[in-house]
Amino acid sequence: MRSGAGESFALLFADFGESTLEAPSTSVLVTGLLSDGGSISRVVELDGIPLGFETVGFSGFTDLESVNFQALGGIERFSLDNILVPEPGTLFLFGLGILVAMRERPDGFAARWLARIEDLPASRRFVR
């Protein structure tokens, strides 16, 4: 996978799944080619539930020129969906969405997290 504009990009999340009921792949090798000529790779272990998806986060997959997904084991087939590759506008909208979610759900995760920060002494807070 490459950027259509030829610019570097980051890979944040992707949904992986087994795409067959018979001998599905057990893992996927994800390899990113970095803009400076280096590479980064990670093996994603699939959960073994046929035709199901699991979301996987990627750390360090930034400043990529391309990324390759290779099935390992089994029939060597897998499903890939919802690949999150941010752009500056996308990151802004993502942050805005989190703020709206925090406002709409006063008892949600974000509200509980912020409440914990507010309970910390000022010297231990990392968000002010």
Backbone as ProteinMPNN parsed JSONL, in Angstrom:
{"seq_chain_A": "MRSGAGESFALLFADFGESTLEAPSTSVLVTGLLSDGGSISRVVELDGIPLGFETVGFSGFTDLESVNFQALGGIERFSLDNILVPEPGTLFLFGLGILVAMRERPDGFAARWLARIEDLPASRRFVR", "coords_chain_A": {"N_chain_A": [[0.857, -1.156, 0.0], [0.588, 2.188, -0.864], [0.916, 5.769, -0.574], [-1.374, 7.755, -2.371], [-0.67, 10.278, -3.196], [2.035, 10.237, -3.138], [3.311, 11.031, -0.841], [4.758, 10.736, 2.474], [3.336, 8.689, 5.063], [1.419, 7.602, 7.963], [0.683, 4.61, 9.757], [-1.867, 3.78, 11.805], [-4.012, 2.141, 12.905], [-5.588, -1.015, 12.096], [-8.007, -3.399, 10.981], [-7.936, -6.836, 11.325], [-8.624, -10.128, 10.119], [-9.587, -13.612, 9.927], [-10.152, -15.065, 6.807], [-11.303, -17.336, 5.901], [-12.899, -20.493, 6.536], [-11.553, -22.868, 6.556], [-8.488, -23.912, 7.596], [-7.352, -21.257, 8.357], [-5.139, -18.389, 8.051], [-2.63, -17.92, 10.533], [-1.23, -15.746, 11.357], [-0.11, -12.4, 10.451], [2.343, -10.735, 8.651], [3.427, -7.509, 8.908], [5.013, -5.064, 7.176], [6.716, -2.067, 7.01], [8.066, 0.348, 4.822], [10.3, 2.804, 5.468], [10.649, 6.375, 5.021], [13.318, 7.183, 5.167], [14.709, 5.062, 4.164], [14.984, 2.877, 5.815], [13.326, 0.156, 7.583], [10.379, -1.143, 9.208], [8.816, -3.671, 11.103], [6.18, -5.927, 12.056], [4.659, -8.727, 13.547], [1.408, -9.77, 13.403], [-0.65, -11.549, 15.401], [-3.366, -13.58, 14.727], [-6.687, -14.099, 16.061], [-7.92, -16.573, 15.682], [-10.621, -16.939, 15.312], [-12.843, -17.711, 12.935], [-13.8, -15.667, 10.195], [-14.101, -13.39, 11.716], [-13.232, -10.135, 13.07], [-10.456, -8.265, 14.386], [-9.173, -5.418, 15.996], [-6.099, -3.825, 15.521], [-3.476, -1.94, 16.839], [-0.8, 0.187, 15.752], [2.433, 1.026, 16.602], [5.016, 3.313, 16.031], [4.933, 3.099, 13.293], [5.39, 5.3, 11.382], [6.051, 8.001, 9.086], [6.125, 6.597, 6.625], [6.813, 5.157, 3.41], [5.688, 3.049, 2.091], [3.611, 0.181, 2.827], [3.418, -3.278, 3.545], [1.451, -6.212, 3.603], [1.555, -9.506, 4.642], [0.361, -12.752, 4.637], [0.812, -15.417, 6.966], [1.279, -18.864, 7.471], [-1.234, -21.509, 7.441], [-3.77, -21.279, 4.91], [-2.907, -18.98, 3.918], [-4.453, -16.629, 3.638], [-6.178, -13.682, 4.485], [-8.308, -11.22, 6.011], [-8.624, -7.704, 5.634], [-9.416, -4.577, 6.897], [-10.771, -1.263, 7.44], [-8.444, 0.507, 7.608], [-6.527, 2.786, 9.278], [-5.139, 5.659, 8.384], [-3.785, 8.558, 9.115], [-4.355, 11.993, 8.172], [-3.468, 15.472, 8.352], [-5.931, 16.926, 8.572], [-7.644, 14.855, 9.215], [-6.683, 14.058, 11.725], [-7.36, 16.318, 13.198], [-10.186, 16.22, 13.047], [-10.579, 13.781, 14.353], [-9.7, 14.388, 16.968], [-11.572, 16.374, 17.561], [-13.894, 14.848, 17.514], [-13.448, 13.224, 19.757], [-13.579, 15.137, 21.78], [-16.278, 15.912, 21.534], [-17.501, 13.473, 22.155], [-16.711, 13.212, 24.813], [-18.114, 15.269, 25.944], [-20.746, 14.546, 25.432], [-21.088, 12.181, 26.816], [-21.158, 12.067, 29.946], [-20.598, 10.144, 31.861], [-18.83, 8.468, 30.715], [-15.759, 6.801, 29.544], [-13.748, 8.771, 28.995], [-14.551, 10.907, 30.617], [-14.293, 9.767, 33.17], [-11.539, 9.33, 33.188], [-10.55, 11.97, 33.019], [-11.553, 12.907, 35.438], [-10.0, 11.472, 37.246], [-7.504, 12.637, 36.786], [-8.007, 15.224, 37.694], [-8.25, 14.719, 40.391], [-5.674, 14.278, 41.187], [-2.756, 15.602, 42.87], [-1.616, 18.912, 42.078], [1.102, 18.938, 41.397], [1.537, 16.452, 40.269], [0.045, 16.251, 37.988], [-0.236, 15.813, 34.487], [-1.661, 17.021, 32.611], [-2.969, 20.173, 32.269]], "CA_chain_A": [[0.0, 0.0, 0.0], [1.345, 3.435, -0.963], [0.128, 6.999, -0.611], [-1.717, 8.154, -3.728], [0.0, 11.546, -3.51], [3.473, 10.046, -3.067], [3.822, 11.584, 0.407], [4.874, 9.764, 3.552], [2.12, 8.546, 5.852], [1.533, 6.79, 9.177], [-0.318, 3.562, 9.934], [-2.24, 3.779, 13.215], [-4.832, 0.978, 13.236], [-6.192, -1.79, 11.017], [-8.782, -4.56, 11.434], [-7.492, -8.076, 10.696], [-9.483, -11.273, 10.392], [-9.44, -14.814, 9.133], [-11.117, -14.936, 5.725], [-11.768, -18.647, 5.468], [-13.189, -21.415, 7.635], [-10.627, -23.988, 6.473], [-7.062, -23.615, 7.798], [-7.058, -19.835, 8.162], [-3.806, -17.924, 8.429], [-2.499, -17.731, 11.971], [-0.622, -14.445, 11.619], [0.152, -11.536, 9.297], [3.56, -9.94, 8.769], [3.228, -6.15, 8.42], [6.321, -4.449, 6.988], [6.657, -0.707, 6.497], [9.289, 0.93, 4.295], [10.401, 4.174, 5.963], [11.132, 7.379, 4.067], [14.784, 7.282, 5.211], [15.289, 3.847, 3.598], [14.894, 1.782, 6.776], [12.049, -0.551, 7.604], [9.832, -1.543, 10.497], [7.895, -4.788, 10.884], [5.474, -6.48, 13.212], [3.821, -9.888, 13.258], [0.102, -9.684, 14.051], [-1.22, -12.874, 15.641], [-4.819, -13.575, 14.596], [-7.318, -14.745, 17.214], [-8.396, -17.911, 15.36], [-12.072, -16.964, 15.137], [-13.088, -17.541, 11.504], [-14.673, -14.607, 9.684], [-14.223, -12.309, 12.702], [-12.196, -9.11, 12.961], [-9.876, -7.693, 15.59], [-8.478, -4.17, 15.706], [-4.704, -3.843, 15.952], [-2.82, -0.641, 16.795], [0.595, 0.143, 15.324], [3.287, 2.053, 17.183], [6.259, 3.473, 15.3], [4.721, 3.015, 11.845], [5.227, 6.676, 10.918], [6.95, 8.421, 8.017], [6.213, 5.445, 5.729], [6.614, 5.296, 1.969], [4.771, 1.974, 1.723], [3.422, -0.865, 3.831], [3.089, -4.55, 2.921], [0.792, -7.168, 4.486], [1.799, -10.851, 4.134], [-0.21, -13.808, 5.473], [1.734, -16.477, 7.366], [0.621, -20.068, 7.956], [-2.558, -21.85, 6.915], [-3.991, -21.09, 3.475], [-2.299, -17.68, 3.647], [-5.447, -15.627, 3.292], [-6.689, -12.956, 5.631], [-9.133, -10.055, 5.677], [-8.079, -6.448, 6.12], [-10.455, -3.56, 6.771], [-10.67, -0.084, 8.311], [-7.058, 0.927, 7.797], [-6.511, 4.188, 9.694], [-3.943, 6.39, 7.98], [-4.23, 9.927, 9.35], [-3.879, 13.196, 7.509], [-3.655, 16.534, 9.345], [-7.356, 17.206, 8.751], [-8.236, 13.703, 9.883], [-6.32, 14.126, 13.132], [-8.173, 17.369, 13.795], [-11.545, 15.709, 13.202], [-10.536, 12.734, 15.371], [-9.658, 15.086, 18.257], [-12.871, 17.023, 17.748], [-14.839, 13.78, 17.852], [-13.218, 12.825, 21.152], [-14.132, 16.196, 22.626], [-17.743, 15.803, 21.495], [-17.872, 12.269, 22.897], [-16.535, 13.494, 26.238], [-19.197, 16.167, 26.339], [-22.022, 13.851, 25.318], [-21.171, 11.045, 27.732], [-20.515, 12.501, 31.184], [-20.2, 9.001, 32.668], [-18.007, 7.621, 29.865], [-14.355, 6.573, 29.848], [-12.978, 10.019, 28.989], [-14.929, 11.688, 31.79], [-13.678, 9.117, 34.34], [-10.106, 9.578, 33.084], [-10.312, 13.361, 33.391], [-11.828, 13.044, 36.865], [-8.826, 10.966, 37.955], [-6.45, 13.644, 36.682], [-8.371, 16.343, 38.549], [-8.044, 14.305, 41.776], [-4.239, 14.25, 41.484], [-2.178, 16.87, 43.283], [-1.175, 19.705, 40.93], [2.466, 18.611, 41.031], [1.575, 15.166, 39.555], [-0.782, 16.313, 36.781], [0.474, 16.065, 33.232], [-2.58, 17.823, 31.805], [-3.387, 21.301, 33.087]], "C_chain_A": [[0.906, 1.222, 0.0], [0.383, 4.608, -0.919], [-0.14, 7.366, -2.063], [-1.001, 9.42, -4.156], [1.516, 11.415, -3.48], [4.104, 10.623, -1.814], [3.944, 10.489, 1.452], [3.585, 9.778, 4.372], [2.41, 7.717, 7.091], [0.42, 5.754, 9.176], [-0.621, 3.488, 11.426], [-2.97, 2.512, 13.629], [-5.266, 0.267, 11.963], [-6.949, -2.949, 11.654], [-8.333, -5.773, 10.632], [-8.467, -9.189, 11.04], [-9.145, -12.453, 9.507], [-10.519, -14.781, 8.052], [-11.618, -16.27, 5.206], [-12.024, -19.52, 6.689], [-12.189, -22.561, 7.686], [-9.184, -23.5, 6.585], [-6.73, -22.145, 7.575], [-5.621, -19.504, 8.555], [-3.778, -17.689, 9.937], [-1.906, -16.381, 12.323], [-0.385, -13.7, 10.302], [1.418, -10.743, 9.598], [3.294, -8.587, 8.124], [4.602, -5.488, 8.373], [6.144, -3.077, 6.364], [8.019, -0.257, 6.017], [9.3, 2.396, 4.677], [10.976, 5.107, 4.905], [12.653, 7.474, 4.041], [15.48, 6.018, 4.692], [15.265, 2.659, 4.538], [13.551, 1.076, 6.675], [11.65, -0.871, 9.036], [8.857, -2.682, 10.225], [7.304, -5.256, 12.201], [4.668, -7.674, 12.737], [2.541, -9.754, 14.083], [-0.446, -11.097, 14.173], [-2.738, -12.772, 15.57], [-5.44, -14.421, 15.698], [-7.895, -16.128, 16.933], [-9.894, -18.026, 15.199], [-12.363, -16.703, 13.66], [-14.096, -16.434, 11.213], [-14.938, -13.499, 10.697], [-13.078, -11.328, 12.525], [-11.696, -8.695, 14.331], [-9.077, -6.456, 15.188], [-7.09, -4.21, 16.313], [-4.137, -2.434, 15.802], [-1.349, -0.803, 16.438], [1.346, 1.32, 15.921], [4.583, 2.11, 16.382], [6.123, 3.385, 13.792], [4.399, 4.408, 11.307], [6.27, 6.967, 9.852], [7.215, 7.27, 7.043], [6.088, 5.859, 4.269], [5.635, 4.241, 1.482], [4.646, 1.004, 2.892], [2.932, -2.119, 3.104], [2.498, -5.476, 3.979], [0.962, -8.563, 3.879], [1.257, -11.88, 5.118], [0.842, -14.873, 5.751], [0.926, -17.667, 7.877], [-0.739, -20.299, 7.317], [-2.618, -21.689, 5.405], [-3.383, -19.765, 3.012], [-3.293, -16.709, 3.024], [-5.902, -14.957, 4.577], [-7.523, -11.795, 5.117], [-8.515, -8.826, 6.325], [-9.122, -5.367, 5.872], [-10.117, -2.392, 7.694], [-9.23, 0.309, 8.629], [-7.063, 2.413, 8.111], [-5.148, 4.792, 9.394], [-4.291, 7.866, 8.087], [-3.615, 10.951, 8.406], [-4.096, 14.312, 8.524], [-5.128, 16.861, 9.609], [-8.062, 16.087, 9.487], [-7.928, 13.73, 11.374], [-7.132, 15.189, 13.86], [-9.592, 16.864, 14.045], [-11.62, 14.615, 14.266], [-10.54, 13.358, 16.77], [-10.97, 15.77, 18.567], [-13.934, 16.0, 18.139], [-14.689, 13.31, 19.282], [-13.792, 13.868, 22.102], [-15.653, 16.138, 22.669], [-18.205, 14.595, 22.292], [-17.753, 12.491, 24.401], [-17.691, 14.352, 26.756], [-20.537, 15.454, 26.383], [-22.177, 12.731, 26.35], [-20.476, 11.393, 29.039], [-20.06, 11.334, 32.073], [-19.267, 8.065, 31.903], [-16.561, 7.555, 30.313], [-13.573, 7.88, 29.966], [-13.287, 10.853, 30.228], [-14.306, 11.098, 33.056], [-12.175, 9.372, 34.361], [-9.775, 11.0, 33.505], [-10.56, 13.585, 34.879], [-10.646, 12.547, 37.69], [-7.692, 11.987, 37.93], [-6.748, 14.809, 37.618], [-8.172, 16.012, 40.02], [-6.573, 14.268, 42.166], [-3.784, 15.597, 42.022], [-1.619, 17.598, 42.057], [0.231, 19.333, 40.479], [2.574, 17.309, 40.224], [0.744, 15.178, 38.281], [0.075, 16.531, 35.557], [-0.417, 16.806, 32.255], [-3.076, 18.945, 32.702], [-4.485, 22.056, 32.401]], "O_chain_A": [[1.87, 1.292, 0.762], [-0.809, 4.464, -1.191], [0.762, 7.296, -2.897], [-0.751, 9.622, -5.345], [2.22, 12.383, -3.767], [5.329, 10.698, -1.732], [3.314, 9.438, 1.336], [2.843, 10.76, 4.368], [3.512, 7.192, 7.253], [-0.664, 6.003, 8.65], [0.26, 3.17, 12.225], [-2.584, 1.872, 14.607], [-5.307, 0.864, 10.888], [-6.583, -3.424, 12.729], [-8.347, -5.747, 9.401], [-9.063, -9.195, 12.117], [-8.5, -12.307, 8.469], [-11.679, -14.498, 8.349], [-12.29, -16.324, 4.176], [-11.434, -19.309, 7.748], [-11.993, -23.165, 8.741], [-8.723, -22.743, 5.731], [-5.923, -21.814, 6.707], [-4.977, -20.247, 9.296], [-4.783, -17.307, 10.536], [-2.052, -15.912, 13.452], [-0.447, -14.271, 9.213], [1.55, -10.152, 10.67], [2.973, -8.514, 6.938], [5.275, -5.364, 9.396], [5.505, -2.936, 5.322], [9.019, -0.447, 6.709], [8.422, 3.154, 4.266], [11.699, 4.676, 4.007], [13.229, 7.81, 3.006], [16.704, 5.912, 4.769], [15.503, 1.533, 4.103], [12.746, 1.366, 5.79], [12.477, -0.869, 9.948], [8.145, -2.659, 9.22], [7.841, -5.021, 13.283], [4.069, -7.645, 11.662], [2.589, -9.64, 15.307], [-0.679, -11.767, 13.167], [-3.336, -11.963, 16.28], [-4.81, -15.346, 16.211], [-8.325, -16.801, 17.869], [-10.397, -19.125, 14.969], [-12.152, -15.589, 13.18], [-15.107, -16.293, 11.901], [-15.902, -12.748, 10.55], [-12.068, -11.652, 11.901], [-12.427, -8.767, 15.319], [-8.391, -6.452, 14.166], [-6.918, -4.583, 17.474], [-4.301, -1.806, 14.756], [-0.726, -1.808, 16.78], [0.942, 2.472, 15.764], [5.181, 1.075, 16.088], [7.106, 3.579, 13.076], [3.29, 4.667, 10.84], [7.263, 6.249, 9.736], [8.359, 6.996, 6.681], [5.354, 6.788, 3.934], [4.843, 4.494, 0.574], [5.459, 1.006, 3.817], [2.135, -2.035, 2.168], [2.978, -5.523, 5.111], [0.564, -8.791, 2.736], [1.638, -11.889, 6.288], [1.659, -15.194, 4.888], [-0.02, -17.484, 8.643], [-1.321, -19.391, 6.725], [-1.634, -21.933, 4.706], [-3.36, -19.481, 1.814], [-3.007, -16.058, 2.019], [-5.996, -15.595, 5.626], [-7.455, -11.434, 3.943], [-7.957, -8.897, 7.42], [-9.651, -5.251, 4.767], [-9.294, -2.512, 8.601], [-8.855, 0.426, 9.795], [-7.544, 3.217, 7.312], [-4.15, 4.486, 10.046], [-5.019, 8.386, 7.241], [-2.499, 10.782, 7.914], [-4.847, 14.118, 9.481], [-5.52, 17.051, 10.76], [-8.967, 16.33, 10.285], [-8.802, 13.458, 12.197], [-7.545, 14.989, 15.002], [-10.138, 17.057, 15.131], [-12.606, 14.527, 14.998], [-11.283, 12.921, 17.649], [-11.432, 15.75, 19.708], [-14.773, 16.266, 19.0], [-15.681, 13.027, 19.954], [-14.415, 13.526, 23.107], [-16.25, 16.298, 23.733], [-19.191, 14.675, 23.024], [-18.589, 12.02, 25.173], [-18.17, 14.164, 27.874], [-21.364, 15.718, 27.255], [-23.3, 12.38, 26.713], [-19.31, 11.045, 29.222], [-19.218, 11.527, 32.949], [-18.947, 6.981, 32.39], [-16.174, 8.158, 31.313], [-12.824, 8.075, 30.923], [-12.383, 11.442, 30.822], [-13.841, 11.842, 33.92], [-11.598, 9.603, 35.423], [-8.83, 11.22, 34.262], [-9.853, 14.369, 35.513], [-10.322, 13.134, 38.723], [-7.002, 12.181, 38.931], [-5.84, 15.329, 38.267], [-7.948, 16.915, 40.826], [-6.253, 14.231, 43.354], [-4.359, 16.628, 41.673], [-1.194, 16.953, 41.098], [0.526, 19.406, 39.287], [3.588, 17.08, 39.565], [0.744, 14.186, 37.553], [1.005, 17.338, 35.577], [0.035, 17.183, 31.174], [-3.561, 18.678, 33.801], [-4.977, 23.05, 32.936]]}, "name": "protein", "num_of_chains": 1, "seq": "MRSGAGESFALLFADFGESTLEAPSTSVLVTGLLSDGGSISRVVELDGIPLGFETVGFSGFTDLESVNFQALGGIERFSLDNILVPEPGTLFLFGLGILVAMRERPDGFAARWLARIEDLPASRRFVR"}
